[in-house]
Amino acid sequence: MSMFKTKKKKKKEKKSSGLHAAHEFLVSKEGGEKTLKDLIGSDQLVIGAYPEIMNNPDKIRNELNALIKNEGIWNFANNQSLFSRRGAVAFGPPSYLIASNIAMLEEHAPTLNRFVKFIEVAYDKTDKVLTGLWWTYYRSETDLDDVVVVKCGVMKPHRDRITGKITDRVIATLGCNTKGGQKRMSFEYSGKPKSKVWIDIHHGMFICLSKESSGNDKFNDKYVKHGVEGAEGTWTITMEFSLRQNA
């Protein structure tokens, strides 16, 4: 099922989500740019921006601090396994606690809650409903005795597993690199080194991944991998969607 792009048809109009694809104005691209154009042009990837978050970094910082002080962080993970794909992170409550997670945002992070509602409304237009919600903090520092296999702020190129009835995953970036760098995200086709493209991901930007662009399913007979670097000190808030049961 196509994601968001509205195309004219003779018989029937495709439902539009209303999400603004901001990549032409906000994304600094490096490498195999055709990969990005193919993914976006096929409706399998949306890169957008939420102005209220982008324009109010101090407000978001205060909201994130409020979440930390009110049980918004459950555990820190250093990913000590040699098979780890991600650097040290901190996790919020589990994704399946949707009602309580939304209640926490309503009370302590109203701007982030409005973003969640904005995305929910967009997906509702494509007959999809929210079935997962969580947030993550990319650690920028670790204790001296911590064992960290993957560098802080990094996710190695990988394919997501979007299991069950989940069709889409939305990931928003909050905050900026605390080491003075720039968070970047890569997309590439498995076995195609020259296909790799890097894009800058700034505070307030979000990406919408389908099963194809996430790497769960094949895209043009190839699997897509994505990765992250330079994310030290940034947060993500992640949402998952599934088809409405009566759709």
N, C-alpha and C positions, 0 to 999 in steps of 0.2 A: 504493500500500500504506500503510495507516495506521501511524502510528509506534509509540506506546507505550501509549496509554490502553486499559485492559481494559474491554470491554463485554460484558454478558451476552447470549448468543445462544441460541436454542432448539436449534439443530443443533450448533454448534461454538463452543468458547471461543477467543477471539483470544489469541495469545501476549502475555504481559506482559513488559515489559523490566525492571521493578523500579526504574526511575528515579523519584526523588521530585520532583514538580512543586512547587517552593517559591515560586512567584510570589505566591500569596495572602498570604504572610507576609513576604517579603523585598523585593518590588518596589514602589518608589514610582512611581506612574503620573501622567502629565500629558498632556492633550490627548485625542485620539480613542480613548478606552479601549475602545470597541467593537471596534476593529481587533484589539487584543490578545486580547480575549475570543473573537473569531471564530477567530483562528489557533490559540489554545490549545484551544478547544473542538472543533476539527476534527482534533486530534491532529497538526497539521503543525508545531507549535512547542512545545518543552518548555523551561521555565526552571527550573533546579534549583540545588542547592548541595551542595558536598562538605565536610562538617564538618571533616575532618582538615586541609584547606587553610585553611578559614575561621578555625579556632581556633589555628593555628600560623603567623602571618605571619613571625615571625623565622626559623623553620625554613625556610620557603619562600625567604626572602631569601637565606639561606646557601646553599641548593641552587642558586638562580639564579646567585649569584656563583661557585659551583663550576663550573657549566656554562660561564660566560664564560671562566674560567681554563683550561678543558679543551676548547678548540675548539668550544664551544657556540654561538659567534657567527661567522658566515661573512662577512658584509658589512653595511656601513651603506648605506642608500639615502636620498637626499634628494628623489627624485621631482621633478626639475626641469622636466618637461614641463608645458606649459599644460593638458594633458588629464589630468593626475594627479588621482586621486580620494582619495589618502591622503597625510598628512603624513609627515615624515621618520621612518624606522623602521630597525631592525636585524633581520636575518634569521638564524635558525639554519640547520642543514644542510637540504638539499632534502627535500621530503616523501616522495619515493620511497625514501629510505634508511631504511626502516622498521626493519630489523634493527639497524643500527648506531645509529640514534637511540634505540631502546629500550635498547640496551646502555649508551648514554651516560647515560640516565636511571637505569638500574639501579645504575650505579656512583656517580654524582654527585648524583642527585636522587631518592632512593627514595620520598619522599612523592608526588612528581609521577608516578612510575612506578606507584604503587598507584592513583592516580586513573585513569591510562590503562587499567589492568587492570579497574577498576570499570566504566568505560564500555564496554570490550570485552565484558565479561560481560553487560551489559544489552543490547547489540545482538546478541549471540549468540542471545539468546532470540527475536529477530525474524529469525533466519537471515541475519544480516549480519556481515561480517568487516571488520577494519581493513585499509585499502588506502592510507592516507596519514597521516603524522604529522610535524608541524613546530611551531616556536614563533617568536614575533615580539615585539620590544620596541619600544614607541612612544617615540621619543626625546622628551625634555623640553627639550633644549637642542641648538643647532647651533653650528658654528664661524662666526665673523664673515663669512668669505668664502663660506659655503655659500649656494647658491641654493635656496630653499625656496618652492614655489608654494602649497602647502596648509599651513595652520597646524598646528603640532605637536599630536599627540593627536587629530586629526580624520580621519574618513573620510566623504567626501561621500555622500549617499544614492545607492545603487547596487543593481544586481542582480548576484548571484554567478553565475558560470558553473560549474555542476557537470556536468562533461562525462563522456563514456564511460559506464562502468557504475556510477559513484558515485551513491548514492541519498541520502546524508545527510552533514551536516557538523556537528561539535561543536566549540564554541569556549569555552574556559574563561578567566577573567580572573584574573591573578595580580598582587598588589600594588595600591597605591592611587595616585591622582593626586599627583605630587610637588609640584604647584603649589598644593595645598590645595583643589582643586576636586573634582568628582565625575564619574566616568566614566558616560556615559549612552548609551543606544542607542535609535534610533528605528526604527519600522516605519510604512509608509504604502503606500497603493495608488497606482500610477501614475495621474496625472491627477485625483486626489482629494485636494486639499490639506487638507481638513478631516478626513481619515482619519488624519492623523499622530499617533502616540502616542510619548511618550518614557518610557523606564524606566531606573531607576538600576541599574547593574551594579557590585556590590561584589566585593572580593577573595574568591575561592573560589566565585563563582557561575559557572554554565555555561549555554549555550543550545544546543539541538539544532535544527538547521535541516533541513527536508526540501527537496526540489526546489521545492516550492510556496512555503514560507515564505522561502526564500533568494532567490526571484525568478527562478529558472531556468525554472520552469514557471508557468503561470497558476494563480491561486487565485481561485475564484469569478469566473472570466472576466476577472480583472485581474491585473497583475503587482505583486508586493510589492517595495518597495525598503526597504533598511535602511541606517542610517548610525551614526556614532559621533562623540562629541565629549567633551572633558575626559579623554582617556585618557593624557595626558602621564605618562611614567614607569611605565606599567603594561605587563605582559606578557600575551600570550595563548599558549595551547597549543592547537593545532588538530588534530582527527582527522577523517578521512574514511572512510566505510564503503560497501561494495558488497554486493549480494546474494551469498550463498554459491552457488557454481556448481552444486551439486547440490540447491539448495533448490527 
